[in-house]
Amino acid sequence: MTQAAVSAQLNEAEVRAMVLDWYEKLDVHAPMVDILPLLVPDNLYMKFPEVTFTSLQGFEGWYQRVIRTFFDEVHTMKELNVKISADGAKADINLVVHWEASVWTPGDRFSKRIKMDAVQSWIVVPSPVTGKPAVQSYSVDDLIFEPDSAKL
């Protein structure tokens, strides 16, 4: 662990930028090498509607599946609340992100469009590797589909 990582403190602007960067990377299906620095390497917890995992390997399996399933993705931040702890060692985040994506089932004539809001809660800490904000806990707490949306 570097000295920079040990003494790193979070600030709200950096945390907000990291959250927005996360969704941009998901939209463009960024390579793993660009996404992994946004996650802590140990004590990771990620809960999605279909799976929960606690390792970078678990994330990689999930990510590789979703980038091969969904396309034309757009994440739009609707609400982003960040609360930094007094010592700067942790940020509690509550957010609502609107997600639209297309999905095609082999054999179907047309693709389908998913349109929904995802209510999430995150815990972000300084990365032990870089000292920059990194996700330690990520939970999808609720999915609110638009009436004309395809379902997952």
C-alpha positions as CSV (number, residue, x, y, z in Angstrom):
1,M,0.0,0.0,0.0
2,T,1.4,3.4,-0.9
3,Q,1.6,6.3,1.5
4,A,-0.8,8.3,-0.8
5,A,-3.4,5.6,-0.4
6,V,-3.0,5.4,3.4
7,S,-3.5,9.1,3.9
8,A,-6.1,9.7,1.2
9,Q,-9.3,11.4,2.1
10,L,-12.5,11.6,0.0
11,N,-14.1,14.8,-1.1
12,E,-17.5,15.2,-2.5
13,A,-16.5,16.5,-5.9
14,E,-14.1,13.5,-6.6
15,V,-16.8,11.0,-5.4
16,R,-19.5,12.5,-7.6
17,A,-17.1,12.5,-10.6
18,M,-16.2,8.8,-10.0
19,V,-19.9,7.9,-9.9
20,L,-20.6,9.6,-13.2
21,D,-17.4,8.1,-14.7
22,W,-18.7,4.6,-13.6
23,Y,-21.9,5.0,-15.6
24,E,-20.1,6.4,-18.6
25,K,-17.8,3.3,-18.6
26,L,-20.8,1.0,-18.4
27,D,-22.5,2.8,-21.3
28,V,-19.5,2.5,-23.6
29,H,-18.7,-1.1,-22.4
30,A,-15.2,0.0,-21.3
31,P,-12.5,-2.6,-21.0
32,M,-12.1,-4.2,-17.6
33,V,-8.7,-2.5,-17.1
34,D,-10.5,0.8,-17.1
35,I,-13.3,-0.3,-14.7
36,L,-11.4,-2.4,-12.1
37,P,-9.6,0.7,-10.5
38,L,-13.1,1.9,-9.5
39,L,-13.6,-1.1,-7.3
40,V,-11.7,-2.1,-4.1
41,P,-9.7,-5.3,-4.5
42,D,-10.7,-6.7,-1.1
43,N,-13.9,-6.7,0.9
44,L,-16.0,-5.9,-2.2
45,Y,-19.8,-6.4,-2.0
46,M,-22.0,-6.0,-5.0
47,K,-25.7,-6.8,-5.1
48,F,-27.6,-6.8,-8.4
49,P,-31.2,-8.2,-8.9
50,E,-29.9,-11.4,-10.4
51,V,-26.6,-12.0,-8.4
52,T,-24.6,-10.9,-5.4
53,F,-20.8,-11.3,-5.3
54,T,-17.8,-10.3,-3.2
55,S,-14.8,-10.4,-5.5
56,L,-13.4,-8.7,-8.5
57,Q,-13.7,-12.1,-10.3
58,G,-17.4,-12.1,-9.5
59,F,-17.7,-8.6,-11.0
60,E,-15.8,-9.6,-14.1
61,G,-18.1,-12.5,-14.8
62,W,-21.2,-10.3,-14.3
63,Y,-19.7,-7.5,-16.4
64,Q,-18.7,-9.8,-19.3
65,R,-22.2,-11.2,-19.4
66,V,-24.0,-7.8,-19.4
67,I,-21.9,-6.2,-22.1
68,R,-22.8,-9.2,-24.3
69,T,-26.5,-9.0,-23.5
70,F,-27.3,-5.2,-23.5
71,F,-26.6,-2.6,-26.1
72,D,-27.4,1.0,-26.9
73,E,-27.1,1.7,-23.1
74,V,-27.7,5.1,-21.6
75,H,-27.5,5.8,-17.9
76,T,-28.8,9.2,-16.8
77,M,-28.4,10.4,-13.2
78,K,-31.6,11.5,-11.6
79,E,-30.6,11.9,-8.0
80,L,-27.1,11.7,-6.4
81,N,-26.7,12.2,-2.7
82,V,-23.2,11.9,-1.2
83,K,-22.4,12.0,2.5
84,I,-18.7,12.1,3.4
85,S,-17.7,10.8,6.9
86,A,-16.1,13.4,9.2
87,D,-12.7,11.8,8.7
88,G,-13.0,11.5,4.9
89,A,-12.6,7.8,5.0
90,K,-16.0,6.8,3.6
91,A,-18.8,8.2,1.5
92,D,-22.3,6.9,1.8
93,I,-24.2,7.3,-1.5
94,N,-27.8,7.1,-2.4
95,L,-28.8,7.5,-6.0
96,V,-31.4,7.0,-8.6
97,V,-30.1,6.4,-12.1
98,H,-32.4,6.1,-15.2
99,W,-31.2,3.2,-17.4
100,E,-32.2,2.4,-20.9
101,A,-30.8,-0.5,-22.9
102,S,-31.8,-2.7,-25.7
103,V,-31.7,-6.5,-25.6
104,W,-32.2,-9.0,-28.3
105,T,-33.2,-12.6,-27.8
106,P,-31.9,-14.9,-30.6
107,G,-34.8,-15.9,-32.8
108,D,-36.9,-12.7,-32.0
109,R,-37.7,-10.5,-34.9
110,F,-36.9,-7.3,-33.0
111,S,-34.9,-6.2,-30.0
112,K,-36.7,-4.9,-26.9
113,R,-36.1,-1.7,-25.0
114,I,-35.6,-1.7,-21.2
115,K,-36.4,1.6,-19.5
116,M,-36.3,2.0,-15.7
117,D,-35.0,3.8,-12.7
118,A,-32.6,1.9,-10.5
119,V,-32.5,2.9,-6.8
120,Q,-29.0,2.2,-5.4
121,S,-26.9,2.6,-2.3
122,W,-23.1,2.6,-2.4
123,I,-20.2,2.9,0.0
124,V,-17.1,4.4,-1.5
125,V,-13.7,4.5,0.2
126,P,-10.2,5.6,-0.9
127,S,-8.7,2.8,-3.0
128,P,-5.8,1.0,-1.1
129,V,-4.0,1.0,-4.5
130,T,-4.5,4.5,-5.9
131,G,-6.0,6.6,-3.0
132,K,-8.8,7.6,-5.4
133,P,-12.5,6.9,-4.7
134,A,-13.4,3.3,-5.2
135,V,-16.6,1.3,-4.6
136,Q,-16.6,-1.0,-1.6
137,S,-20.3,-1.7,-1.5
138,Y,-22.8,-1.4,-4.3
139,S,-26.5,-2.4,-3.9
140,V,-29.4,-2.2,-6.4
141,D,-32.2,-1.7,-3.9
142,D,-35.2,-1.3,-6.3
143,L,-36.1,-1.3,-10.0
144,I,-38.9,0.9,-11.2
145,F,-39.8,0.0,-14.8
146,E,-41.6,2.4,-17.1
147,P,-45.0,1.1,-18.2
148,D,-43.8,0.4,-21.8
149,S,-40.5,-1.1,-20.8
150,A,-39.4,-4.7,-21.5
151,K,-38.6,-6.6,-18.3
152,L,-35.3,-8.2,-17.4
